[in-house]
Amino acid sequence: MKKYIFILFAAGLTLSSCSPFKVRSDYAQTANFSTYKTYKLRIDDLKLNDIDKDRVLNELSKQLQMKGLSSSNTPDLIINVKANHKKITDINTTNPGGMWGWGGGFGWGIGMNRTWTSNYNEGAIIVDMIDAQSQKLVWQGIGSGIAVDRPKSKQKQIPQIMSEIMANYPPGMKK
């Protein structure tokens, strides 16, 4: 009995740790990430309302400080943050069954399909880290799957997705 309870607990823990976001990153193999100690945020391309912009920047700053980086006017890294969204259309079709006539599965009959669509906006955040000296991109993190149309969801999702994006920085570190 204890064995089954443990298996159910482990399965529940695994399912609860699944993220609703798609997060990926890439980096320059030649970059020495241990030399980066300071950063400066550049938000020219961050086209968000003020509330969401504050959420993104506050969480990003928090994550960078947890990684040992500090803000500076003469930075090692310039961090460019961008946001975008796209309209998604989901098309779902179900076949709840029907009535079939003569001849088993090969006869005549009536079948029913139900098809419906839903439209929503899905947001993404992109974090580019640029070496201030060489002006070359050294790391990029992208997270998508934010429920743009639901303000209460965004309130929770923005800090979560920023945390997941920054979990990949610096590259090669154990999580």
KEGU-744293 format. One record per residue (C-alpha): residue in three letters; x, y, z; residue number from 1. Coordinates in Angstrom, 1 decimal. Layout:
KEGU-744293
 rest      X      Y      Z  nr
  ala      X      Y      Z NUM
...
end
This chain:
KEGU-744293
 rest      X      Y      Z  nr
  met    0.0    0.0    0.0   1
  lys    2.8    2.4    0.9   2
  lys    4.4    1.7   -2.5   3
  tyr    1.2    2.8   -4.3   4
  ile    0.9    6.0   -2.3   5
  phe    4.5    6.8   -3.1   6
  ile    4.0    6.2   -6.8   7
  leu    0.9    8.5   -6.8   8
  phe    2.7   11.2   -4.9   9
  ala    5.7   11.0   -7.3  10
  ala    3.3   11.2  -10.3  11
  gly    1.5   14.2   -8.8  12
  leu    4.7   16.0   -8.2  13
  thr    5.9   15.3  -11.7  14
  leu    2.7   16.7  -13.2  15
  ser    2.6   19.7  -11.0  16
  ser    6.2   20.7  -12.1  17
  cys    5.3   20.9  -15.8  18
  ser    5.5   24.4  -17.1  19
  pro    2.9   25.9  -19.4  20
  phe    5.6   27.9  -21.1  21
  lys    8.0   27.1  -23.9  22
  val   11.4   28.4  -22.9  23
  arg   14.7   28.1  -24.9  24
  ser   18.1   29.8  -25.0  25
  asp   21.2   30.1  -27.1  26
  tyr   24.6   31.5  -26.4  27
  ala   28.0   32.2  -28.1  28
  gln   30.4   29.4  -27.3  29
  thr   33.3   31.8  -27.3  30
  ala   31.9   34.1  -24.5  31
  asn   33.4   33.9  -21.1  32
  phe   30.4   34.4  -18.8  33
  ser   32.4   34.5  -15.6  34
  thr   33.8   37.9  -16.6  35
  tyr   30.4   39.5  -16.7  36
  lys   29.6   41.3  -13.4  37
  thr   27.6   44.3  -14.3  38
  tyr   24.6   45.1  -16.6  39
  lys   22.5   47.8  -18.0  40
  leu   18.9   47.3  -19.1  41
  arg   17.8   48.6  -22.5  42
  ile   14.1   48.6  -23.0  43
  asp   13.6   50.4  -26.4  44
  asp   11.9   47.4  -27.9  45
  leu    9.8   46.6  -24.8  46
  lys    6.3   47.4  -26.1  47
  leu    4.2   46.7  -23.0  48
  asn    1.9   48.6  -20.8  49
  asp    3.5   50.2  -17.8  50
  ile    2.1   47.5  -15.4  51
  asp    3.5   44.6  -17.4  52
  lys    6.8   46.5  -18.1  53
  asp    7.3   46.9  -14.4  54
  arg    6.6   43.2  -13.8  55
  val    9.1   42.1  -16.4  56
  leu   11.9   44.6  -15.4  57
  asn   11.5   43.9  -11.6  58
  glu   11.7   40.2  -12.0  59
  leu   14.6   40.4  -14.5  60
  ser   16.6   42.6  -12.2  61
  lys   15.8   40.3   -9.3  62
  gln   17.0   37.3  -11.3  63
  leu   20.2   39.0  -12.5  64
  gln   21.1   40.0   -8.9  65
  met   20.5   36.4   -7.8  66
  lys   23.1   35.5  -10.5  67
  gly   25.6   37.9   -9.0  68
  leu   25.2   40.7  -11.5  69
  ser   24.7   44.3  -10.5  70
  ser   23.3   47.3  -12.4  71
  ser   25.9   49.8  -13.7  72
  asn   26.3   52.8  -16.0  73
  thr   29.5   51.2  -17.3  74
  pro   28.2   47.7  -17.8  75
  asp   29.8   44.5  -19.0  76
  leu   26.5   43.4  -20.5  77
  ile   23.8   45.4  -22.2  78
  ile   20.5   43.6  -21.7  79
  asn   17.9   44.3  -24.3  80
  val   14.3   43.1  -23.4  81
  lys   11.6   42.7  -26.0  82
  ala    8.0   41.5  -25.9  83
  asn    5.6   40.5  -28.6  84
  his    2.4   38.6  -29.1  85
  lys    0.7   36.7  -31.8  86
  lys   -2.9   35.7  -32.4  87
  ile   -3.5   32.0  -32.1  88
  thr   -6.5   30.2  -33.5  89
  asp   -7.3   26.8  -32.1  90
  ile   -9.6   24.5  -34.2  91
  asn  -11.0   21.5  -32.4  92
  thr  -13.1   18.8  -33.9  93
  thr  -14.8   16.0  -32.0  94
  asn  -16.8   13.0  -33.2  95
  pro  -19.1   12.1  -30.4  96
  gly  -20.5    9.2  -32.4  97
  gly  -23.5    8.7  -34.6  98
  met  -26.2    6.2  -35.6  99
  trp  -25.2    3.5  -38.1 100
  gly  -27.6    1.6  -40.3 101
  trp  -27.4   -1.7  -42.1 102
  gly  -24.2   -3.6  -42.8 103
  gly  -22.2   -3.0  -39.6 104
  gly  -19.5   -0.4  -40.1 105
  phe  -19.8   -0.4  -43.9 106
  gly  -23.5    0.5  -44.3 107
  trp  -25.3    3.8  -44.5 108
  gly  -25.8    6.0  -41.5 109
  ile  -25.6    9.4  -39.9 110
  gly  -22.4   10.7  -38.3 111
  met  -21.9   13.8  -36.3 112
  asn  -18.8   16.0  -36.0 113
  arg  -18.6   19.2  -33.9 114
  thr  -16.0   21.8  -34.8 115
  trp  -15.3   25.0  -33.0 116
  thr  -12.6   27.6  -33.0 117
  ser  -11.1   29.8  -30.3 118
  asn   -9.0   32.9  -30.8 119
  tyr   -6.5   34.2  -28.2 120
  asn   -3.3   36.2  -28.0 121
  glu   -0.1   34.5  -26.8 122
  gly    2.8   36.6  -25.5 123
  ala    6.5   36.1  -25.6 124
  ile    9.5   37.7  -23.9 125
  ile   13.0   37.8  -25.4 126
  val   16.1   38.7  -23.3 127
  asp   19.2   39.5  -25.4 128
  met   22.5   39.9  -23.6 129
  ile   25.1   41.9  -25.5 130
  asp   28.8   42.1  -24.6 131
  ala   29.2   45.9  -24.1 132
  gln   32.8   45.9  -25.3 133
  ser   32.4   43.9  -28.5 134
  gln   28.7   44.8  -29.1 135
  lys   28.0   41.2  -30.0 136
  leu   25.1   39.0  -28.8 137
  val   26.4   36.5  -26.3 138
  trp   23.2   35.0  -24.8 139
  gln   19.5   35.0  -25.7 140
  gly   16.6   33.6  -23.8 141
  ile   13.1   33.3  -25.1 142
  gly    9.9   32.4  -23.3 143
  ser    6.5   32.1  -24.9 144
  gly    3.0   31.1  -23.7 145
  ile    1.8   34.1  -21.7 146
  ala   -2.0   34.5  -21.6 147
  val   -2.0   38.1  -22.8 148
  asp   -5.8   38.4  -22.8 149
  arg   -6.1   37.5  -19.1 150
  pro   -4.7   40.1  -16.7 151
  lys   -4.9   38.0  -13.6 152
  ser   -3.0   35.2  -15.3 153
  lys   -0.3   37.7  -16.6 154
  gln    0.2   38.8  -13.0 155
  lys    1.4   35.3  -12.1 156
  gln    2.9   34.3  -15.4 157
  ile    5.3   37.1  -16.1 158
  pro    7.4   36.5  -13.0 159
  gln    7.3   32.8  -13.6 160
  ile    8.4   32.9  -17.2 161
  met   11.2   35.4  -16.4 162
  ser   12.4   33.0  -13.7 163
  glu   12.3   30.1  -16.2 164
  ile   14.1   32.1  -18.9 165
  met   16.9   33.2  -16.5 166
  ala   17.3   29.6  -15.2 167
  asn   19.3   29.0  -18.4 168
  tyr   21.8   31.7  -17.6 169
  pro   24.7   31.4  -17.4 170
  pro   24.9   28.5  -19.8 171
  gly   26.4   25.3  -18.6 172
  met   25.5   25.8  -14.9 173
  lys   23.7   23.0  -13.1 174
  lys   20.2   23.9  -12.2 175
end
